[in-house]
Amino acid sequence: MESTRVLVVEDEPINLEALVENLQFEGYETTGVSSGAEAWRAISEHPDEFDVILLDRVMPDMDGIEILRRLKARSTPIRASVIMQTALSSDRDIVEGLRAGAYYYLTKPFTAQALLAIVGAAARDRRGYRKLQLDAQQATRALACMATAQFTFQTPEQAWDLATVIAKATPNPERAVGGLSELMLNAIEHGNLGITYAGKSRLLAEDRWKEEIAHRLALPEHAGKRATISFERVDGEIRFHIRDEGPGFEWRDYLELSPERAFHLHGRGIAMSRQVWFDRLDYLGAGNEVVAVIRL
């Protein structure tokens, strides 16, 4: 497997050395820098070099928030997953980081186990999104001519395959594919199969998520369940309508990435769909239907 490249930004020399050693011991290809200016130079000179950026929140020359703002302002986005490490754990500080673009958090002091868990989650998400983006680039260009369509899907593999194909109907497939895959996966695991948020947290921690998905798909009560995604190009927009057979959920809780969930290994898909991947996201009724919109 291709190695995961991590940029560690930490202004305390002892902490920097410990972080780099822990990550290198686990097989990560790690670069350490001790200031915000060094970090920005490394990112600017090698924008596609890193898969994960472990970013110190408070530094004397250029803090983590300023680096995030610069990343967000780039005409070509950085695709690395950013983890903010900080001793500032108030809701206000966390929300500031989330809005600036840090979707993962570590509060100092943290254990090596917590470090490796969150870096592993960020790296996993980065690899998954990158693979979807590359697959979307290779899908047929003829789909850009598609005006309407409807598909059904049952498994995560079908959702990922469909997302890469359908995304090609949009002006920016690399942007759309992340949101489509997240919303379609939600329709399967949380909607049709009834895996709760807490349940997924436990399954990821125990590395049993794929096993549990396969187990539930094989149960008689889930055998006939399908989710659907329809596509429509109308009024200067592309609208995706995703529906599952579940009872719905309290979707309002997930439109923003809350401070309480900033430290979890999952739970970012809906917030990122709303804030990054789509121009509009509308849940209908109980939440087992969602319309995602991309403006043309």
Backbone torsions as a table, in degrees:
resi	resn	phi	psi	omega
1	MET	NA	143.9	177.6
2	GLU	-62.7	136.9	-177.4
3	SER	-70.3	153.4	177.9
4	THR	-94.8	129.0	-175.8
5	ARG	-102.4	124.4	-174.9
6	VAL	-119.3	131.2	171.2
7	LEU	-101.3	120.4	179.0
8	VAL	-104.3	123.4	-179.3
9	VAL	-116.3	111.1	-174.9
10	GLU	-154.2	124.9	-173.9
11	ASP	-87.5	-6.9	175.1
12	GLU	-93.3	115.3	-173.6
13	PRO	-55.0	-41.9	-178.2
14	ILE	-66.6	-43.5	178.5
15	ASN	-64.1	-40.9	179.3
16	LEU	-60.7	-45.8	-179.4
17	GLU	-61.9	-42.5	-178.7
18	ALA	-66.0	-42.4	179.6
19	LEU	-62.4	-47.0	-179.0
20	VAL	-62.3	-44.3	-178.9
21	GLU	-63.5	-43.2	179.4
22	ASN	-60.8	-44.3	-177.7
23	LEU	-71.5	-40.2	178.5
24	GLN	-64.9	-36.7	178.9
25	PHE	-61.4	-32.6	178.8
26	GLU	-85.3	1.2	174.8
27	GLY	98.4	5.5	177.5
28	TYR	-78.3	139.6	174.0
29	GLU	-82.3	106.7	-163.8
30	THR	-117.7	134.9	172.8
31	THR	-118.8	130.6	179.9
32	GLY	-113.0	136.1	174.6
33	VAL	-132.3	154.0	-170.2
34	SER	-111.3	11.9	178.2
35	SER	-153.3	160.1	177.3
36	GLY	-64.2	-37.4	180.0
37	ALA	-63.1	-42.9	177.0
38	GLU	-63.1	-41.0	179.9
39	ALA	-62.5	-46.5	-178.5
40	TRP	-64.4	-37.1	178.0
41	ARG	-64.6	-43.9	-179.8
42	ALA	-63.3	-42.0	-179.6
43	ILE	-69.0	-41.9	-177.8
44	SER	-66.6	-40.0	-177.6
45	GLU	-77.6	-26.8	-177.9
46	HIS	-135.1	69.6	-172.4
47	PRO	-63.2	-23.6	-179.8
48	ASP	-107.1	14.8	-173.9
49	GLU	-76.1	-33.6	-168.5
50	PHE	-113.4	142.5	175.7
51	ASP	-92.8	-34.4	-179.0
52	VAL	-134.1	137.4	174.0
53	ILE	-117.9	117.6	176.1
54	LEU	-96.4	105.9	-162.6
55	LEU	-113.0	124.8	175.4
56	ASP	-71.9	134.9	-177.9
57	ARG	-73.3	-43.3	-174.9
58	VAL	-113.5	116.0	175.5
59	MET	-139.2	151.0	-172.9
60	PRO	-70.7	-33.2	-173.8
61	ASP	-91.5	-47.3	-179.8
62	MET	-148.5	113.4	-173.4
63	ASP	-81.0	173.5	-176.2
64	GLY	-62.7	-35.6	179.4
65	ILE	-64.1	-41.1	179.0
66	GLU	-64.1	-39.5	177.2
67	ILE	-63.6	-42.8	177.9
68	LEU	-61.5	-42.1	179.1
69	ARG	-62.5	-40.6	177.4
70	ARG	-65.6	-38.8	177.2
71	LEU	-62.0	-42.4	-178.1
72	LYS	-67.0	-30.0	-176.6
73	ALA	-82.9	-9.4	-179.8
74	ARG	-64.5	141.6	177.1
75	SER	-67.5	-33.2	174.8
76	THR	-108.2	114.3	-173.8
77	PRO	-68.5	148.4	171.0
78	ILE	-81.6	131.1	-175.1
79	ARG	-93.3	1.9	-179.6
80	ALA	-67.9	147.7	171.0
81	SER	-80.1	130.9	-176.6
82	VAL	-106.3	127.3	174.7
83	ILE	-111.3	124.5	177.0
84	MET	-92.9	124.1	174.0
85	GLN	-107.6	130.3	-170.8
86	THR	-157.7	153.1	169.9
87	ALA	-94.1	-6.5	179.6
88	LEU	-88.4	100.5	-171.5
89	SER	-112.7	15.0	176.5
90	SER	-71.0	154.0	179.1
91	ASP	-55.0	-40.0	-178.0
92	ARG	-61.8	-44.7	179.8
93	ASP	-66.3	-40.4	-179.3
94	ILE	-66.2	-44.2	178.8
95	VAL	-60.7	-38.7	178.0
96	GLU	-60.1	-43.5	178.6
97	GLY	-66.9	-40.5	179.6
98	LEU	-62.5	-43.6	-179.9
99	ARG	-67.6	-28.2	178.2
100	ALA	-77.9	-18.3	175.3
101	GLY	125.8	6.8	177.0
102	ALA	-89.9	109.5	-177.2
103	TYR	-97.5	3.3	175.5
104	TYR	-133.7	148.2	-176.4
105	TYR	-138.0	143.3	168.9
106	LEU	-130.9	128.3	179.2
107	THR	-97.9	125.3	177.7
108	LYS	-73.4	142.6	-6.7
109	PRO	-80.8	147.2	178.3
110	PHE	-128.5	158.5	-178.3
111	THR	-84.0	163.3	175.5
112	ALA	-61.7	-34.6	179.3
113	GLN	-64.1	-43.6	178.3
114	ALA	-64.9	-41.5	178.2
115	LEU	-57.5	-50.9	-175.9
116	LEU	-68.1	-33.6	179.0
117	ALA	-65.2	-46.0	-176.0
118	ILE	-74.8	-36.7	176.1
119	VAL	-65.8	-39.3	177.5
120	GLY	-62.3	-41.7	178.7
121	ALA	-65.1	-43.9	179.7
122	ALA	-64.1	-40.9	179.3
123	ALA	-66.9	-40.5	178.3
124	ARG	-61.1	-45.9	179.1
125	ASP	-63.9	-41.6	179.8
126	ARG	-60.9	-45.6	178.9
127	ARG	-63.9	-42.8	-179.0
128	GLY	-62.8	-47.3	-179.5
129	TYR	-65.7	-38.4	-178.5
130	ARG	-65.6	-40.8	178.2
131	LYS	-62.9	-43.1	177.7
132	LEU	-61.5	-40.4	-179.9
133	GLN	-64.7	-42.9	179.4
134	LEU	-66.1	-40.8	178.0
135	ASP	-64.3	-38.7	179.7
136	ALA	-64.8	-35.5	177.8
137	GLN	-63.4	-31.7	-174.1
138	GLN	-90.1	-9.9	179.4
139	ALA	-65.3	160.5	-173.9
140	THR	-65.7	136.9	179.0
141	ARG	-69.5	-17.9	-179.0
142	ALA	-60.2	-24.9	-179.1
143	LEU	-66.5	-18.6	176.7
144	ALA	-64.4	-16.5	178.8
145	CYS	-90.7	-5.6	-175.2
146	MET	-69.6	130.8	-180.0
147	ALA	-98.7	-43.4	177.4
148	THR	-143.1	152.2	177.1
149	ALA	-168.1	160.4	174.8
150	GLN	-143.5	139.4	-178.3
151	PHE	-134.9	152.7	171.4
152	THR	-116.9	152.9	-179.7
153	PHE	-152.1	156.0	-175.2
154	GLN	-130.0	-32.6	-173.8
155	THR	-114.0	160.4	175.3
156	PRO	-57.9	-38.2	-179.8
157	GLU	-62.7	-41.7	177.4
158	GLN	-64.4	-39.1	179.2
159	ALA	-63.2	-46.4	-179.4
160	TRP	-64.6	-43.2	179.7
161	ASP	-63.1	-44.9	179.7
162	LEU	-64.3	-40.9	-179.0
163	ALA	-59.7	-41.0	-178.9
164	THR	-67.5	-32.6	179.5
165	VAL	-76.6	-49.4	-176.0
166	ILE	-64.8	-33.7	-179.0
167	ALA	-59.3	-27.0	-178.4
168	LYS	-68.0	-14.5	176.6
169	ALA	-78.5	-6.4	-178.1
170	THR	-100.4	162.7	179.2
171	PRO	-65.6	-26.6	-177.8
172	ASN	-132.2	83.5	-176.1
173	PRO	-58.5	-36.0	-178.3
174	GLU	-64.5	-31.7	177.6
175	ARG	-75.5	-46.0	-172.4
176	ALA	-70.6	-32.2	-169.6
177	VAL	-66.3	-34.0	178.6
178	GLY	-62.9	-47.0	-179.4
179	GLY	-67.2	-43.2	179.4
180	LEU	-60.4	-45.5	-177.9
181	SER	-64.5	-39.3	-179.8
182	GLU	-66.0	-47.3	-177.8
183	LEU	-67.1	-37.7	178.8
184	MET	-69.9	-38.4	177.4
185	LEU	-66.0	-38.8	175.5
186	ASN	-58.4	-40.2	-179.4
187	ALA	-61.8	-32.7	179.7
188	ILE	-80.3	-60.8	-169.2
189	GLU	-71.9	-45.6	-177.5
190	HIS	-88.1	-36.9	-177.9
191	GLY	-78.4	-73.1	-174.5
192	ASN	-69.9	-36.6	-173.7
193	LEU	-98.3	-9.0	172.6
194	GLY	71.3	25.8	176.1
195	ILE	-79.7	123.1	-177.7
196	THR	-80.0	169.3	177.2
197	TYR	-60.5	-48.6	178.8
198	ALA	-63.1	-37.2	178.5
199	GLY	-63.1	-41.6	178.7
200	LYS	-66.7	-39.2	177.3
201	SER	-55.9	-45.6	-179.5
202	ARG	-65.9	-43.2	-179.1
203	LEU	-63.7	-39.9	178.2
204	LEU	-66.4	-41.7	179.6
205	ALA	-62.8	-33.2	-179.4
206	GLU	-93.7	1.7	-178.9
207	ASP	56.2	44.1	-179.3
208	ARG	-123.4	15.1	-174.7
209	TRP	-63.1	-50.7	-179.4
210	LYS	-62.0	-40.4	-179.8
211	GLU	-62.0	-43.0	-178.7
212	GLU	-69.1	-38.3	176.6
213	ILE	-58.6	-48.6	-179.6
214	ALA	-61.6	-40.4	179.8
215	HIS	-62.2	-47.4	-176.7
216	ARG	-69.9	-35.7	177.9
217	LEU	-62.0	-27.7	-177.8
218	ALA	-84.8	-10.1	-179.1
219	LEU	-72.2	143.1	-178.0
220	PRO	-56.8	-37.0	-177.3
221	GLU	-68.4	-15.4	179.9
222	HIS	-109.7	-5.0	-171.8
223	ALA	-59.2	-35.7	-176.5
224	GLY	-95.4	1.5	-175.5
225	LYS	-78.8	136.4	176.4
226	ARG	-134.0	152.7	168.4
227	ALA	-108.4	156.5	180.0
228	THR	-126.4	150.4	170.2
229	ILE	-133.3	126.9	176.0
230	SER	-114.1	154.4	-173.7
231	PHE	-129.5	136.0	178.5
232	GLU	-146.2	133.1	176.3
233	ARG	-107.3	110.7	-173.3
234	VAL	-155.3	144.4	174.1
235	ASP	51.6	42.8	177.3
236	GLY	72.5	17.8	-179.3
237	GLU	-135.3	157.8	166.3
238	ILE	-111.7	124.2	-177.2
239	ARG	-116.2	128.3	175.9
240	PHE	-109.9	126.8	-179.4
241	HIS	-116.6	113.7	-177.1
242	ILE	-112.3	131.0	-176.9
243	ARG	-136.9	137.7	174.7
244	ASP	-120.5	176.8	-176.8
245	GLU	-100.0	15.1	-179.9
246	GLY	-84.5	177.1	-177.8
247	PRO	-81.1	-4.1	-175.8
248	GLY	95.1	-177.1	-179.1
249	PHE	-159.0	173.4	-179.2
250	GLU	-83.6	78.8	-172.0
251	TRP	-65.3	-24.5	-178.7
252	ARG	-61.5	-27.0	-178.7
253	ASP	-70.0	-14.6	-171.6
254	TYR	-114.0	1.9	-179.7
255	LEU	-68.0	-29.9	174.4
256	GLU	-116.1	146.4	175.2
257	LEU	-82.0	104.1	-172.2
258	SER	-74.7	156.6	177.5
259	PRO	-56.6	-35.6	-179.0
260	GLU	-64.5	-34.3	-176.8
261	ARG	-94.0	-1.3	-178.0
262	ALA	-63.7	-21.0	-177.0
263	PHE	-99.2	1.3	-178.7
264	HIS	-82.9	163.3	-177.2
265	LEU	-85.1	-4.7	179.6
266	HIS	-152.6	-173.7	175.3
267	GLY	98.2	17.4	-177.7
268	ARG	-103.1	-9.3	-169.3
269	GLY	-61.3	-46.4	-177.0
270	ILE	-68.8	-43.7	179.6
271	ALA	-62.5	-42.1	179.5
272	MET	-70.1	-34.9	176.3
273	SER	-60.6	-42.5	-178.3
274	ARG	-72.9	-38.8	-171.8
275	GLN	-95.0	-24.8	-171.0
276	VAL	-122.3	-50.3	-165.9
277	TRP	-87.8	-27.2	-179.2
278	PHE	-125.7	160.1	176.7
279	ASP	-83.6	-22.3	177.2
280	ARG	-155.5	145.8	179.1
281	LEU	-137.6	120.4	-176.1
282	ASP	-126.0	116.8	172.7
283	TYR	-87.2	144.5	-177.7
284	LEU	-113.2	137.6	173.5
285	GLY	56.3	-127.9	-174.8
286	ALA	-74.8	-13.3	178.4
287	GLY	111.8	1.7	176.9
288	ASN	-89.6	11.1	172.1
289	GLU	-136.6	137.5	178.5
290	VAL	-141.5	140.6	176.4
291	VAL	-114.2	122.0	177.5
292	ALA	-110.7	133.6	-171.6
293	VAL	-122.5	136.4	170.5
294	ILE	-120.3	123.7	178.7
295	ARG	-80.9	140.1	-179.4
296	LEU	-92.2	NA	NA
